[in-house]
């Protein structure tokens, strides 16, 4: 059986990884002013930063419609026997609802998974599904295994500033001002598909990230060693390199993948946000 793994652009795998694993990506829409753009296709994070700096407002993001999902699934099934599709958390977008509705027309050939995650937290599940398909597992088996792993995905990140979170209504003005005065950087985590502030670090970003990675190592002594992601929204290469060196020292992953967050995720978290994401045991 030929199984096609697909995902929304919010999985933040990037073009190279998607090609390597044969994952087909359906982009979400990013609206800036009166113009619509396709996430990962004709808009970049730098475009997002420029728009926000000039306009003072965040871009709007929107999910593909049920009709767009149906067209996407239909094209996949022209060459593949089944599709397993991954969505950003259903608590963050209508993507999952629209995909589930569209899948009904294909009479059991399309399996839709609510990742209960975002960015490469979602991407980790996508690549795990690719691993399972390569082992010869059938779509129902893969879906059941992945659904069982969702609660074990560490989807966390540390933003450099809270401006974008404040503009998006996810951070109060008092929290924003307090963070600036006290140099606070929250650790944003996901639980049951929703974001929340788990911890707060004091000091500059470099110090905060060092404590963050140490905390991850203490919190998750047992983890899936297959891979982890270091995903960021255009951080300086030196910053990413220091985090990578620390991850290599404290963990034993077979593969550490570095990716840049896509435009949908970037438009909510802002520049210089960084996360280390992996599956725990």
C-alpha positions in Angstrom: 0.0 0.0 0.0 1.3 3.4 -1.0 0.7 5.9 1.9 1.2 9.6 1.5 2.0 11.6 4.6 0.8 15.2 4.3 0.6 18.2 6.6 -0.3 21.9 6.9 2.5 24.4 6.5 2.4 25.0 10.3 4.5 21.8 10.8 7.5 24.0 9.9 9.5 21.2 8.3 10.9 23.4 5.5 11.3 22.4 1.9 14.4 20.2 2.2 12.9 17.9 4.9 9.5 17.7 3.2 11.3 16.6 0.0 13.5 14.1 1.9 10.5 12.4 3.5 8.1 12.8 0.6 5.7 14.9 2.8 3.2 17.1 0.8 2.5 20.4 2.4 -0.7 22.5 2.2 0.0 26.1 3.0 -2.1 28.2 5.3 -2.9 31.8 4.3 -1.2 34.9 5.7 -3.0 38.2 5.1 -1.0 41.4 5.2 -3.2 44.5 4.6 -5.3 43.6 1.5 -3.0 40.9 0.1 -3.1 37.2 0.8 0.1 35.1 0.7 0.7 31.3 1.0 2.8 30.3 4.1 6.1 29.0 2.9 5.5 29.7 -0.7 5.4 33.4 -1.5 6.0 35.1 1.9 8.9 35.0 4.3 9.4 35.7 8.0 11.3 38.8 7.0 8.2 40.0 5.2 6.3 39.5 8.5 8.8 41.6 10.5 8.7 44.4 7.9 4.9 44.5 7.9 4.5 44.6 11.6 7.2 47.3 12.0 5.5 49.4 9.4 1.8 48.9 10.3 2.0 48.1 14.0 -0.4 45.2 13.7 0.0 41.5 13.2 -0.8 39.7 9.9 -4.0 37.6 9.9 -3.7 33.9 9.3 -6.4 31.6 8.0 -6.9 27.9 7.5 -7.5 26.2 4.1 -11.2 25.7 3.4 -12.8 22.3 3.3 -12.9 22.6 -0.5 -9.2 23.3 -0.6 -8.5 20.2 1.6 -10.8 18.1 -0.6 -8.9 19.2 -3.7 -5.5 18.5 -2.0 -6.5 15.1 -0.8 -8.0 14.2 -4.2 -4.7 15.0 -6.0 -2.8 12.9 -3.5 -5.1 9.9 -4.1 -4.5 10.1 -7.8 -1.1 8.4 -7.1 -1.4 7.1 -3.6 -3.7 4.5 -1.9 -4.2 6.4 1.4 -3.4 9.8 3.0 -2.5 10.6 6.6 -2.8 14.3 7.1 -1.6 16.4 10.1 -3.1 19.6 11.3 -2.0 22.2 13.8 -3.8 21.9 17.2 -7.6 22.1 16.7 -7.6 24.5 19.7 -5.5 27.0 17.7 -7.1 26.8 14.2 -10.1 25.6 12.2 -7.7 23.6 10.0 -8.5 20.3 11.6 -12.2 20.7 11.5 -12.1 21.6 7.8 -9.8 18.7 7.0 -12.0 16.2 8.8 -15.1 17.4 6.9 -13.3 17.1 3.6 -11.9 13.6 4.4 -15.5 12.2 4.7 -15.8 12.3 0.9 -13.0 9.8 0.4 -14.6 6.9 2.2 -11.8 5.9 4.6 -8.8 6.6 2.4 -7.9 9.9 4.3 -6.9 9.8 7.9 -6.8 13.2 9.6 -4.7 13.7 12.8 -5.1 16.6 15.2 -1.5 17.0 16.3 -2.4 19.0 19.4 0.8 20.8 18.7 2.3 23.5 16.4 5.5 24.1 14.5 7.9 21.2 14.7 6.0 19.7 17.6 3.6 18.8 14.8 6.6 18.1 12.6 8.0 15.5 15.0 4.7 13.5 14.6 4.8 13.9 10.9 8.3 12.4 10.6 7.4 9.7 13.1 4.5 8.7 10.8 7.0 8.6 7.9 9.2 6.3 9.9 6.2 4.0 10.6 5.1 4.0 7.0 8.6 3.0 5.9 8.3 0.0 8.3 5.3 -1.1 6.4 2.6 -0.2 9.0 -0.9 0.4 7.6 -2.7 3.8 7.9 -4.9 2.7 10.8 -1.9 1.4 12.8 0.0 4.6 12.1 -2.9 6.8 13.2 -3.4 4.9 16.4 0.3 5.0 17.3 0.6 8.7 16.5 -2.5 9.6 18.5 -0.9 7.8 21.5 2.3 9.9 21.1 0.7 13.3 21.0 0.8 13.9 24.8 4.5 13.0 24.8 5.6 15.7 22.4 7.5 18.6 24.1 6.3 21.6 22.2 8.0 24.6 24.0 9.8 27.7 23.1 11.2 30.9 24.6 10.4 34.3 23.0 13.0 37.1 23.0 10.2 39.7 23.4 6.5 39.6 24.1 5.4 42.3 21.7 3.8 39.9 19.1 2.1 37.8 21.8 0.7 41.1 23.3 -0.5 42.3 19.9 -2.2 38.9 19.4 -4.0 39.1 22.7 -2.0 36.3 24.3 -0.1 38.6 26.8 -1.4 41.5 28.9 0.1 45.0 28.8 1.2 44.6 32.4 3.0 41.4 31.5 4.6 43.0 28.5 5.9 46.0 30.5 7.0 43.8 33.4 9.0 41.6 31.0 10.7 44.6 29.5 11.6 46.1 32.8 12.7 42.9 34.5 14.2 41.3 31.4 11.9 38.3 31.7 11.6 35.6 29.1 8.8 33.1 29.5 9.0 29.4 28.6 5.8 28.9 26.5 4.6 25.3 26.6 1.7 23.3 25.1 -0.6 21.2 27.1 -3.7 19.5 25.7 -3.3 21.5 22.5 -3.1 24.9 24.2 -0.3 27.3 24.9 0.5 28.5 28.4 3.4 30.2 30.2 5.2 27.4 32.2 8.2 29.2 33.6 9.8 32.6 33.6 13.5 33.2 33.1 15.3 36.4 34.2 18.3 37.9 32.3 19.3 38.2 28.7 18.2 35.8 26.0 21.4 33.8 26.0 21.2 33.1 29.7 17.5 32.3 29.5 18.0 29.8 26.7 20.8 28.1 28.6 18.5 27.7 31.6 15.7 26.5 29.4 17.7 23.7 27.8 19.0 22.7 31.3 15.3 22.5 32.5 14.4 20.3 29.5 17.1 17.9 30.3 16.0 17.7 33.9 12.3 17.4 33.1 12.7 14.8 30.4 15.5 12.3 31.4 13.8 9.7 29.1 13.1 10.6 25.5 12.9 9.3 22.0 16.5 9.5 20.8 15.5 9.4 17.1 15.6 13.2 16.5 14.9 16.6 17.9 14.3 20.0 16.4 15.9 23.3 17.2 13.4 25.7 15.6 13.6 29.4 15.7 12.3 32.6 14.2 15.4 34.0 12.5 17.7 33.9 15.6 21.4 34.8 15.1 23.5 31.8 14.0 25.7 32.2 17.0 22.7 31.8 19.3 21.5 28.7 17.5 25.0 27.2 17.6 25.3 27.7 21.4 22.0 26.0 21.9 22.9 23.1 19.6 26.2 22.6 21.5 24.3 22.4 24.8 21.7 20.0 23.4 24.6 17.8 22.1 26.1 17.9 25.6 23.0 17.1 27.6 21.1 14.8 25.2 21.9 11.9 23.0 19.8 12.4 19.9 20.6 10.5 16.7 19.8 13.6 14.7 19.4 17.3 15.6 17.5 19.2 12.9 17.6 23.0 12.7 14.6 24.7 11.1 13.2 28.2 10.8 9.7 28.8 11.9 7.2 29.5 9.1 5.2 32.6 8.7 2.1 31.5 10.5 4.1 30.6 13.6 6.4 33.6 13.3 3.4 36.0 13.1 2.3 34.9 16.5 5.7 34.6 18.4 7.9 37.3 16.8 11.5 37.4 16.0 14.3 35.6 17.9 12.0 33.0 19.5 13.6 29.6 19.9 12.5 26.1 20.9 14.0 22.7 21.4 11.4 20.1 20.5 11.4 16.3 20.9 9.2 13.3 21.9 9.5 12.1 25.5 9.0 8.5 26.7 
